Amino acid sequence: MDVALTQNIVSTATALASAKASDAVNITMLKKAMDLQETTAATMLEAVQQATPQLATSGTLGTQVNTYA
């Protein structure tokens, strides 16, 4: 068997194994980033819901039309 061919096969196998490990790390980091975005979005939505003013229930001011700036 040719030595150069053997070295090429070993080199290719090593590169493929390295790429597989790299892909696994990249996927794990992507999942963590997406989880963080989900948490941040949920927190922001919760804050917006709490900051929404309530409708007036008595008096002449705010009982007819309710608008937000």
mmCIF file of the N, C-alpha and C atoms, coordinates in Angstrom:
data_MODEL
# 
_entry.id   MODEL 
# 
loop_
_atom_site.group_PDB 
_atom_site.id 
_atom_site.type_symbol 
_atom_site.label_atom_id 
_atom_site.label_alt_id 
_atom_site.label_comp_id 
_atom_site.label_asym_id 
_atom_site.label_entity_id 
_atom_site.label_seq_id 
_atom_site.pdbx_PDB_ins_code 
_atom_site.Cartn_x 
_atom_site.Cartn_y 
_atom_site.Cartn_z 
_atom_site.occupancy 
_atom_site.B_iso_or_equiv 
_atom_site.pdbx_formal_charge 
_atom_site.auth_seq_id 
_atom_site.auth_comp_id 
_atom_site.auth_asym_id 
_atom_site.auth_atom_id 
_atom_site.pdbx_PDB_model_num 
ATOM 1   N N  . MET A 1 1  ? 0.850   -1.168 0.000  1.00 0.00 ? 1  MET A N  1 
ATOM 2   C CA . MET A 1 1  ? 0.000   0.000  0.000  1.00 0.00 ? 1  MET A CA 1 
ATOM 3   C C  . MET A 1 1  ? 0.899   1.235  0.000  1.00 0.00 ? 1  MET A C  1 
ATOM 4   N N  . ASP A 1 2  ? 0.452   2.250  -0.681 1.00 0.00 ? 2  ASP A N  1 
ATOM 5   C CA . ASP A 1 2  ? 1.208   3.499  -0.798 1.00 0.00 ? 2  ASP A CA 1 
ATOM 6   C C  . ASP A 1 2  ? 1.147   4.271  0.532  1.00 0.00 ? 2  ASP A C  1 
ATOM 7   N N  . VAL A 1 3  ? 2.282   4.763  0.994  1.00 0.00 ? 3  VAL A N  1 
ATOM 8   C CA . VAL A 1 3  ? 2.357   5.494  2.264  1.00 0.00 ? 3  VAL A CA 1 
ATOM 9   C C  . VAL A 1 3  ? 1.587   6.801  2.170  1.00 0.00 ? 3  VAL A C  1 
ATOM 10  N N  . ALA A 1 4  ? 1.692   7.493  1.052  1.00 0.00 ? 4  ALA A N  1 
ATOM 11  C CA . ALA A 1 4  ? 0.990   8.763  0.881  1.00 0.00 ? 4  ALA A CA 1 
ATOM 12  C C  . ALA A 1 4  ? -0.525  8.563  0.931  1.00 0.00 ? 4  ALA A C  1 
ATOM 13  N N  . LEU A 1 5  ? -0.995  7.477  0.337  1.00 0.00 ? 5  LEU A N  1 
ATOM 14  C CA . LEU A 1 5  ? -2.425  7.174  0.364  1.00 0.00 ? 5  LEU A CA 1 
ATOM 15  C C  . LEU A 1 5  ? -2.883  6.909  1.792  1.00 0.00 ? 5  LEU A C  1 
ATOM 16  N N  . THR A 1 6  ? -2.101  6.161  2.543  1.00 0.00 ? 6  THR A N  1 
ATOM 17  C CA . THR A 1 6  ? -2.423  5.866  3.938  1.00 0.00 ? 6  THR A CA 1 
ATOM 18  C C  . THR A 1 6  ? -2.468  7.141  4.759  1.00 0.00 ? 6  THR A C  1 
ATOM 19  N N  . GLN A 1 7  ? -1.509  8.026  4.536  1.00 0.00 ? 7  GLN A N  1 
ATOM 20  C CA . GLN A 1 7  ? -1.485  9.298  5.274  1.00 0.00 ? 7  GLN A CA 1 
ATOM 21  C C  . GLN A 1 7  ? -2.696  10.158 4.911  1.00 0.00 ? 7  GLN A C  1 
ATOM 22  N N  . ASN A 1 8  ? -3.085  10.136 3.646  1.00 0.00 ? 8  ASN A N  1 
ATOM 23  C CA . ASN A 1 8  ? -4.262  10.892 3.227  1.00 0.00 ? 8  ASN A CA 1 
ATOM 24  C C  . ASN A 1 8  ? -5.533  10.352 3.872  1.00 0.00 ? 8  ASN A C  1 
ATOM 25  N N  . ILE A 1 9  ? -5.626  9.040  3.958  1.00 0.00 ? 9  ILE A N  1 
ATOM 26  C CA . ILE A 1 9  ? -6.798  8.423  4.590  1.00 0.00 ? 9  ILE A CA 1 
ATOM 27  C C  . ILE A 1 9  ? -6.857  8.781  6.066  1.00 0.00 ? 9  ILE A C  1 
ATOM 28  N N  . VAL A 1 10 ? -5.723  8.702  6.746  1.00 0.00 ? 10 VAL A N  1 
ATOM 29  C CA . VAL A 1 10 ? -5.665  9.052  8.175  1.00 0.00 ? 10 VAL A CA 1 
ATOM 30  C C  . VAL A 1 10 ? -5.979  10.527 8.362  1.00 0.00 ? 10 VAL A C  1 
ATOM 31  N N  . SER A 1 11 ? -5.438  11.371 7.512  1.00 0.00 ? 11 SER A N  1 
ATOM 32  C CA . SER A 1 11 ? -5.681  12.812 7.597  1.00 0.00 ? 11 SER A CA 1 
ATOM 33  C C  . SER A 1 11 ? -7.156  13.132 7.385  1.00 0.00 ? 11 SER A C  1 
ATOM 34  N N  . THR A 1 12 ? -7.775  12.480 6.421  1.00 0.00 ? 12 THR A N  1 
ATOM 35  C CA . THR A 1 12 ? -9.193  12.699 6.146  1.00 0.00 ? 12 THR A CA 1 
ATOM 36  C C  . THR A 1 12 ? -10.055 12.219 7.307  1.00 0.00 ? 12 THR A C  1 
ATOM 37  N N  . ALA A 1 13 ? -9.742  11.085 7.864  1.00 0.00 ? 13 ALA A N  1 
ATOM 38  C CA . ALA A 1 13 ? -10.501 10.555 8.999  1.00 0.00 ? 13 ALA A CA 1 
ATOM 39  C C  . ALA A 1 13 ? -10.379 11.476 10.209 1.00 0.00 ? 13 ALA A C  1 
ATOM 40  N N  . THR A 1 14 ? -9.188  11.981 10.436 1.00 0.00 ? 14 THR A N  1 
ATOM 41  C CA . THR A 1 14 ? -8.968  12.905 11.557 1.00 0.00 ? 14 THR A CA 1 
ATOM 42  C C  . THR A 1 14 ? -9.759  14.193 11.349 1.00 0.00 ? 14 THR A C  1 
ATOM 43  N N  . ALA A 1 15 ? -9.745  14.727 10.129 1.00 0.00 ? 15 ALA A N  1 
ATOM 44  C CA . ALA A 1 15 ? -10.480 15.952 9.830  1.00 0.00 ? 15 ALA A CA 1 
ATOM 45  C C  . ALA A 1 15 ? -11.982 15.758 10.006 1.00 0.00 ? 15 ALA A C  1 
ATOM 46  N N  . LEU A 1 16 ? -12.498 14.609 9.573  1.00 0.00 ? 16 LEU A N  1 
ATOM 47  C CA . LEU A 1 16 ? -13.932 14.337 9.730  1.00 0.00 ? 16 LEU A CA 1 
ATOM 48  C C  . LEU A 1 16 ? -14.322 14.208 11.196 1.00 0.00 ? 16 LEU A C  1 
ATOM 49  N N  . ALA A 1 17 ? -13.491 13.562 11.984 1.00 0.00 ? 17 ALA A N  1 
ATOM 50  C CA . ALA A 1 17 ? -13.772 13.424 13.413 1.00 0.00 ? 17 ALA A CA 1 
ATOM 51  C C  . ALA A 1 17 ? -13.751 14.795 14.092 1.00 0.00 ? 17 ALA A C  1 
ATOM 52  N N  . SER A 1 18 ? -12.804 15.623 13.694 1.00 0.00 ? 18 SER A N  1 
ATOM 53  C CA . SER A 1 18 ? -12.714 16.972 14.258 1.00 0.00 ? 18 SER A CA 1 
ATOM 54  C C  . SER A 1 18 ? -13.924 17.809 13.859 1.00 0.00 ? 18 SER A C  1 
ATOM 55  N N  . ALA A 1 19 ? -14.361 17.700 12.626 1.00 0.00 ? 19 ALA A N  1 
ATOM 56  C CA . ALA A 1 19 ? -15.528 18.445 12.154 1.00 0.00 ? 19 ALA A CA 1 
ATOM 57  C C  . ALA A 1 19 ? -16.784 18.004 12.903 1.00 0.00 ? 19 ALA A C  1 
ATOM 58  N N  . LYS A 1 20 ? -16.902 16.706 13.175 1.00 0.00 ? 20 LYS A N  1 
ATOM 59  C CA . LYS A 1 20 ? -18.068 16.198 13.894 1.00 0.00 ? 20 LYS A CA 1 
ATOM 60  C C  . LYS A 1 20 ? -18.105 16.764 15.308 1.00 0.00 ? 20 LYS A C  1 
ATOM 61  N N  . ALA A 1 21 ? -16.952 16.805 15.974 1.00 0.00 ? 21 ALA A N  1 
ATOM 62  C CA . ALA A 1 21 ? -16.891 17.363 17.320 1.00 0.00 ? 21 ALA A CA 1 
ATOM 63  C C  . ALA A 1 21 ? -17.191 18.860 17.301 1.00 0.00 ? 21 ALA A C  1 
ATOM 64  N N  . SER A 1 22 ? -16.673 19.544 16.324 1.00 0.00 ? 22 SER A N  1 
ATOM 65  C CA . SER A 1 22 ? -16.919 20.979 16.186 1.00 0.00 ? 22 SER A CA 1 
ATOM 66  C C  . SER A 1 22 ? -18.403 21.262 15.949 1.00 0.00 ? 22 SER A C  1 
ATOM 67  N N  . ASP A 1 23 ? -19.034 20.459 15.117 1.00 0.00 ? 23 ASP A N  1 
ATOM 68  C CA . ASP A 1 23 ? -20.466 20.624 14.866 1.00 0.00 ? 23 ASP A CA 1 
ATOM 69  C C  . ASP A 1 23 ? -21.275 20.409 16.137 1.00 0.00 ? 23 ASP A C  1 
ATOM 70  N N  . ALA A 1 24 ? -20.894 19.433 16.937 1.00 0.00 ? 24 ALA A N  1 
ATOM 71  C CA . ALA A 1 24 ? -21.611 19.165 18.186 1.00 0.00 ? 24 ALA A CA 1 
ATOM 72  C C  . ALA A 1 24 ? -21.499 20.352 19.137 1.00 0.00 ? 24 ALA A C  1 
ATOM 73  N N  . VAL A 1 25 ? -20.313 20.937 19.224 1.00 0.00 ? 25 VAL A N  1 
ATOM 74  C CA . VAL A 1 25 ? -20.121 22.113 20.085 1.00 0.00 ? 25 VAL A CA 1 
ATOM 75  C C  . VAL A 1 25 ? -20.943 23.282 19.560 1.00 0.00 ? 25 VAL A C  1 
ATOM 76  N N  . ASN A 1 26 ? -20.936 23.496 18.255 1.00 0.00 ? 26 ASN A N  1 
ATOM 77  C CA . ASN A 1 26 ? -21.699 24.600 17.672 1.00 0.00 ? 26 ASN A CA 1 
ATOM 78  C C  . ASN A 1 26 ? -23.192 24.445 17.911 1.00 0.00 ? 26 ASN A C  1 
ATOM 79  N N  . ILE A 1 27 ? -23.704 23.237 17.799 1.00 0.00 ? 27 ILE A N  1 
ATOM 80  C CA . ILE A 1 27 ? -25.130 22.996 18.034 1.00 0.00 ? 27 ILE A CA 1 
ATOM 81  C C  . ILE A 1 27 ? -25.479 23.243 19.496 1.00 0.00 ? 27 ILE A C  1 
ATOM 82  N N  . THR A 1 28 ? -24.617 22.816 20.405 1.00 0.00 ? 28 THR A N  1 
ATOM 83  C CA . THR A 1 28 ? -24.853 23.042 21.830 1.00 0.00 ? 28 THR A CA 1 
ATOM 84  C C  . THR A 1 28 ? -24.880 24.534 22.144 1.00 0.00 ? 28 THR A C  1 
ATOM 85  N N  . MET A 1 29 ? -23.950 25.289 21.580 1.00 0.00 ? 29 MET A N  1 
ATOM 86  C CA . MET A 1 29 ? -23.924 26.734 21.820 1.00 0.00 ? 29 MET A CA 1 
ATOM 87  C C  . MET A 1 29 ? -25.150 27.420 21.214 1.00 0.00 ? 29 MET A C  1 
ATOM 88  N N  . LEU A 1 30 ? -25.595 26.965 20.055 1.00 0.00 ? 30 LEU A N  1 
ATOM 89  C CA . LEU A 1 30 ? -26.792 27.521 19.443 1.00 0.00 ? 30 LEU A CA 1 
ATOM 90  C C  . LEU A 1 30 ? -28.013 27.276 20.323 1.00 0.00 ? 30 LEU A C  1 
ATOM 91  N N  . LYS A 1 31 ? -28.135 26.069 20.868 1.00 0.00 ? 31 LYS A N  1 
ATOM 92  C CA . LYS A 1 31 ? -29.264 25.757 21.750 1.00 0.00 ? 31 LYS A CA 1 
ATOM 93  C C  . LYS A 1 31 ? -29.246 26.637 22.991 1.00 0.00 ? 31 LYS A C  1 
ATOM 94  N N  . LYS A 1 32 ? -28.061 26.855 23.567 1.00 0.00 ? 32 LYS A N  1 
ATOM 95  C CA . LYS A 1 32 ? -27.962 27.713 24.752 1.00 0.00 ? 32 LYS A CA 1 
ATOM 96  C C  . LYS A 1 32 ? -28.338 29.148 24.423 1.00 0.00 ? 32 LYS A C  1 
ATOM 97  N N  . ALA A 1 33 ? -27.903 29.641 23.274 1.00 0.00 ? 33 ALA A N  1 
ATOM 98  C CA . ALA A 1 33 ? -28.244 31.003 22.862 1.00 0.00 ? 33 ALA A CA 1 
ATOM 99  C C  . ALA A 1 33 ? -29.744 31.150 22.639 1.00 0.00 ? 33 ALA A C  1 
ATOM 100 N N  . MET A 1 34 ? -30.362 30.142 22.045 1.00 0.00 ? 34 MET A N  1 
ATOM 101 C CA . MET A 1 34 ? -31.806 30.192 21.810 1.00 0.00 ? 34 MET A CA 1 
ATOM 102 C C  . MET A 1 34 ? -32.582 30.136 23.125 1.00 0.00 ? 34 MET A C  1 
ATOM 103 N N  . ASP A 1 35 ? -32.111 29.336 24.089 1.00 0.00 ? 35 ASP A N  1 
ATOM 104 C CA . ASP A 1 35 ? -32.748 29.282 25.400 1.00 0.00 ? 35 ASP A CA 1 
ATOM 105 C C  . ASP A 1 35 ? -32.655 30.634 26.106 1.00 0.00 ? 35 ASP A C  1 
ATOM 106 N N  . LEU A 1 36 ? -31.495 31.285 25.985 1.00 0.00 ? 36 LEU A N  1 
ATOM 107 C CA . LEU A 1 36 ? -31.315 32.598 26.593 1.00 0.00 ? 36 LEU A CA 1 
ATOM 108 C C  . LEU A 1 36 ? -32.240 33.621 25.952 1.00 0.00 ? 36 LEU A C  1 
ATOM 109 N N  . GLN A 1 37 ? -32.392 33.578 24.632 1.00 0.00 ? 37 GLN A N  1 
ATOM 110 C CA . GLN A 1 37 ? -33.305 34.483 23.944 1.00 0.00 ? 37 GLN A CA 1 
ATOM 111 C C  . GLN A 1 37 ? -34.747 34.233 24.366 1.00 0.00 ? 37 GLN A C  1 
ATOM 112 N N  . GLU A 1 38 ? -35.115 32.981 24.560 1.00 0.00 ? 38 GLU A N  1 
ATOM 113 C CA . GLU A 1 38 ? -36.469 32.652 24.994 1.00 0.00 ? 38 GLU A CA 1 
ATOM 114 C C  . GLU A 1 38 ? -36.744 33.240 26.373 1.00 0.00 ? 38 GLU A C  1 
ATOM 115 N N  . THR A 1 39 ? -35.783 33.098 27.269 1.00 0.00 ? 39 THR A N  1 
ATOM 116 C CA . THR A 1 39 ? -35.929 33.621 28.621 1.00 0.00 ? 39 THR A CA 1 
ATOM 117 C C  . THR A 1 39 ? -36.037 35.142 28.607 1.00 0.00 ? 39 THR A C  1 
ATOM 118 N N  . THR A 1 40 ? -35.191 35.786 27.803 1.00 0.00 ? 40 THR A N  1 
ATOM 119 C CA . THR A 1 40 ? -35.204 37.241 27.710 1.00 0.00 ? 40 THR A CA 1 
ATOM 120 C C  . THR A 1 40 ? -36.527 37.740 27.131 1.00 0.00 ? 40 THR A C  1 
ATOM 121 N N  . ALA A 1 41 ? -37.003 37.097 26.092 1.00 0.00 ? 41 ALA A N  1 
ATOM 122 C CA . ALA A 1 41 ? -38.273 37.499 25.476 1.00 0.00 ? 41 ALA A CA 1 
ATOM 123 C C  . ALA A 1 41 ? -39.434 37.334 26.450 1.00 0.00 ? 41 ALA A C  1 
ATOM 124 N N  . ALA A 1 42 ? -39.445 36.239 27.186 1.00 0.00 ? 42 ALA A N  1 
ATOM 125 C CA . ALA A 1 42 ? -40.517 36.009 28.161 1.00 0.00 ? 42 ALA A CA 1 
ATOM 126 C C  . ALA A 1 42 ? -40.488 37.078 29.246 1.00 0.00 ? 42 ALA A C  1 
ATOM 127 N N  . THR A 1 43 ? -39.296 37.444 29.690 1.00 0.00 ? 43 THR A N  1 
ATOM 128 C CA . THR A 1 43 ? -39.165 38.479 30.716 1.00 0.00 ? 43 THR A CA 1 
ATOM 129 C C  . THR A 1 43 ? -39.652 39.825 30.187 1.00 0.00 ? 43 THR A C  1 
ATOM 130 N N  . MET A 1 44 ? -39.295 40.137 28.950 1.00 0.00 ? 44 MET A N  1 
ATOM 131 C CA . MET A 1 44 ? -39.724 41.407 28.357 1.00 0.00 ? 44 MET A CA 1 
ATOM 132 C C  . MET A 1 44 ? -41.239 41.454 28.190 1.00 0.00 ? 44 MET A C  1 
ATOM 133 N N  . LEU A 1 45 ? -41.834 40.361 27.728 1.00 0.00 ? 45 LEU A N  1 
ATOM 134 C CA . LEU A 1 45 ? -43.288 40.319 27.565 1.00 0.00 ? 45 LEU A CA 1 
ATOM 135 C C  . LEU A 1 45 ? -44.001 40.453 28.904 1.00 0.00 ? 45 LEU A C  1 
ATOM 136 N N  . GLU A 1 46 ? -43.453 39.834 29.923 1.00 0.00 ? 46 GLU A N  1 
ATOM 137 C CA . GLU A 1 46 ? -44.044 39.928 31.255 1.00 0.00 ? 46 GLU A CA 1 
ATOM 138 C C  . GLU A 1 46 ? -43.966 41.363 31.770 1.00 0.00 ? 46 GLU A C  1 
ATOM 139 N N  . ALA A 1 47 ? -42.848 42.040 31.520 1.00 0.00 ? 47 ALA A N  1 
ATOM 140 C CA . ALA A 1 47 ? -42.683 43.428 31.953 1.00 0.00 ? 47 ALA A CA 1 
ATOM 141 C C  . ALA A 1 47 ? -43.664 44.344 31.228 1.00 0.00 ? 47 ALA A C  1 
ATOM 142 N N  . VAL A 1 48 ? -43.896 44.095 29.955 1.00 0.00 ? 48 VAL A N  1 
ATOM 143 C CA . VAL A 1 48 ? -44.831 44.921 29.187 1.00 0.00 ? 48 VAL A CA 1 
ATOM 144 C C  . VAL A 1 48 ? -46.245 44.737 29.719 1.00 0.00 ? 48 VAL A C  1 
ATOM 145 N N  . GLN A 1 49 ? -46.608 43.528 30.043 1.00 0.00 ? 49 GLN A N  1 
ATOM 146 C CA . GLN A 1 49 ? -47.955 43.270 30.550 1.00 0.00 ? 49 GLN A CA 1 
ATOM 147 C C  . GLN A 1 49 ? -48.165 43.954 31.895 1.00 0.00 ? 49 GLN A C  1 
ATOM 148 N N  . GLN A 1 50 ? -47.146 43.992 32.733 1.00 0.00 ? 50 GLN A N  1 
ATOM 149 C CA . GLN A 1 50 ? -47.272 44.631 34.038 1.00 0.00 ? 50 GLN A CA 1 
ATOM 150 C C  . GLN A 1 50 ? -47.324 46.153 33.914 1.00 0.00 ? 50 GLN A C  1 
ATOM 151 N N  . ALA A 1 51 ? -46.670 46.723 32.909 1.00 0.00 ? 51 ALA A N  1 
ATOM 152 C CA . ALA A 1 51 ? -46.604 48.165 32.748 1.00 0.00 ? 51 ALA A CA 1 
ATOM 153 C C  . ALA A 1 51 ? -47.847 48.748 32.083 1.00 0.00 ? 51 ALA A C  1 
ATOM 154 N N  . THR A 1 52 ? -48.723 47.927 31.560 1.00 0.00 ? 52 THR A N  1 
ATOM 155 C CA . THR A 1 52 ? -49.930 48.407 30.888 1.00 0.00 ? 52 THR A CA 1 
ATOM 156 C C  . THR A 1 52 ? -50.873 49.024 31.920 1.00 0.00 ? 52 THR A C  1 
ATOM 157 N N  . PRO A 1 53 ? -51.239 50.302 31.722 1.00 0.00 ? 53 PRO A N  1 
ATOM 158 C CA . PRO A 1 53 ? -52.137 50.953 32.696 1.00 0.00 ? 53 PRO A CA 1 
ATOM 159 C C  . PRO A 1 53 ? -53.543 50.359 32.620 1.00 0.00 ? 53 PRO A C  1 
ATOM 160 N N  . GLN A 1 54 ? -54.208 50.393 33.721 1.00 0.00 ? 54 GLN A N  1 
ATOM 161 C CA . GLN A 1 54 ? -55.565 49.862 33.798 1.00 0.00 ? 54 GLN A CA 1 
ATOM 162 C C  . GLN A 1 54 ? -56.559 50.919 33.325 1.00 0.00 ? 54 GLN A C  1 
ATOM 163 N N  . LEU A 1 55 ? -57.699 50.467 32.855 1.00 0.00 ? 55 LEU A N  1 
ATOM 164 C CA . LEU A 1 55 ? -58.753 51.373 32.427 1.00 0.00 ? 55 LEU A CA 1 
ATOM 165 C C  . LEU A 1 55 ? -59.372 52.073 33.632 1.00 0.00 ? 55 LEU A C  1 
ATOM 166 N N  . ALA A 1 56 ? -59.758 53.325 33.422 1.00 0.00 ? 56 ALA A N  1 
ATOM 167 C CA . ALA A 1 56 ? -60.463 54.047 34.471 1.00 0.00 ? 56 ALA A CA 1 
ATOM 168 C C  . ALA A 1 56 ? -61.859 53.445 34.617 1.00 0.00 ? 56 ALA A C  1 
ATOM 169 N N  . THR A 1 57 ? -62.314 53.359 35.842 1.00 0.00 ? 57 THR A N  1 
ATOM 170 C CA . THR A 1 57 ? -63.637 52.764 36.077 1.00 0.00 ? 57 THR A CA 1 
ATOM 171 C C  . THR A 1 57 ? -64.656 53.776 36.561 1.00 0.00 ? 57 THR A C  1 
ATOM 172 N N  . SER A 1 58 ? -64.204 54.957 36.943 1.00 0.00 ? 58 SER A N  1 
ATOM 173 C CA . SER A 1 58 ? -65.160 55.971 37.404 1.00 0.00 ? 58 SER A CA 1 
ATOM 174 C C  . SER A 1 58 ? -64.681 57.352 36.966 1.00 0.00 ? 58 SER A C  1 
ATOM 175 N N  . GLY A 1 59 ? -65.589 58.312 36.988 1.00 0.00 ? 59 GLY A N  1 
ATOM 176 C CA . GLY A 1 59 ? -65.251 59.676 36.606 1.00 0.00 ? 59 GLY A CA 1 
ATOM 177 C C  . GLY A 1 59 ? -65.411 59.889 35.114 1.00 0.00 ? 59 GLY A C  1 
ATOM 178 N N  . THR A 1 60 ? -65.075 61.115 34.686 1.00 0.00 ? 60 THR A N  1 
ATOM 179 C CA . THR A 1 60 ? -65.234 61.440 33.266 1.00 0.00 ? 60 THR A CA 1 
ATOM 180 C C  . THR A 1 60 ? -63.938 61.275 32.477 1.00 0.00 ? 60 THR A C  1 
ATOM 181 N N  . LEU A 1 61 ? -62.823 61.177 33.148 1.00 0.00 ? 61 LEU A N  1 
ATOM 182 C CA . LEU A 1 61 ? -61.546 61.094 32.456 1.00 0.00 ? 61 LEU A CA 1 
ATOM 183 C C  . LEU A 1 61 ? -61.125 59.620 32.272 1.00 0.00 ? 61 LEU A C  1 
ATOM 184 N N  . GLY A 1 62 ? -61.011 59.192 31.033 1.00 0.00 ? 62 GLY A N  1 
ATOM 185 C CA . GLY A 1 62 ? -60.512 57.871 30.740 1.00 0.00 ? 62 GLY A CA 1 
ATOM 186 C C  . GLY A 1 62 ? -61.524 56.764 30.714 1.00 0.00 ? 62 GLY A C  1 
ATOM 187 N N  . THR A 1 63 ? -62.774 57.100 30.875 1.00 0.00 ? 63 THR A N  1 
ATOM 188 C CA . THR A 1 63 ? -63.788 56.043 30.872 1.00 0.00 ? 63 THR A CA 1 
ATOM 189 C C  . THR A 1 63 ? -64.421 55.837 29.503 1.00 0.00 ? 63 THR A C  1 
ATOM 190 N N  . GLN A 1 64 ? -64.199 56.753 28.585 1.00 0.00 ? 64 GLN A N  1 
ATOM 191 C CA . GLN A 1 64 ? -64.807 56.659 27.269 1.00 0.00 ? 64 GLN A CA 1 
ATOM 192 C C  . GLN A 1 64 ? -63.835 56.122 26.215 1.00 0.00 ? 64 GLN A C  1 
ATOM 193 N N  . VAL A 1 65 ? -62.622 56.644 26.185 1.00 0.00 ? 65 VAL A N  1 
ATOM 194 C CA . VAL A 1 65 ? -61.633 56.258 25.179 1.00 0.00 ? 65 VAL A CA 1 
ATOM 195 C C  . VAL A 1 65 ? -60.336 55.941 25.901 1.00 0.00 ? 65 VAL A C  1 
ATOM 196 N N  . ASN A 1 66 ? -59.720 54.813 25.536 1.00 0.00 ? 66 ASN A N  1 
ATOM 197 C CA . ASN A 1 66 ? -58.459 54.432 26.149 1.00 0.00 ? 66 ASN A CA 1 
ATOM 198 C C  . ASN A 1 66 ? -57.428 54.254 25.030 1.00 0.00 ? 66 ASN A C  1 
ATOM 199 N N  . THR A 1 67 ? -56.411 55.096 25.000 1.00 0.00 ? 67 THR A N  1 
ATOM 200 C CA . THR A 1 67 ? -55.380 55.012 23.969 1.00 0.00 ? 67 THR A CA 1 
ATOM 201 C C  . THR A 1 67 ? -54.019 54.917 24.618 1.00 0.00 ? 67 THR A C  1 
ATOM 202 N N  . TYR A 1 68 ? -53.065 54.384 23.874 1.00 0.00 ? 68 TYR A N  1 
ATOM 203 C CA . TYR A 1 68 ? -51.693 54.280 24.340 1.00 0.00 ? 68 TYR A CA 1 
ATOM 204 C C  . TYR A 1 68 ? -50.806 55.046 23.387 1.00 0.00 ? 68 TYR A C  1 
ATOM 205 N N  . ALA A 1 69 ? -49.800 55.705 23.919 1.00 0.00 ? 69 ALA A N  1 
ATOM 206 C CA . ALA A 1 69 ? -48.861 56.465 23.076 1.00 0.00 ? 69 ALA A CA 1 
ATOM 207 C C  . ALA A 1 69 ? -47.854 55.524 22.470 1.00 0.00 ? 69 ALA A C  1 
# 
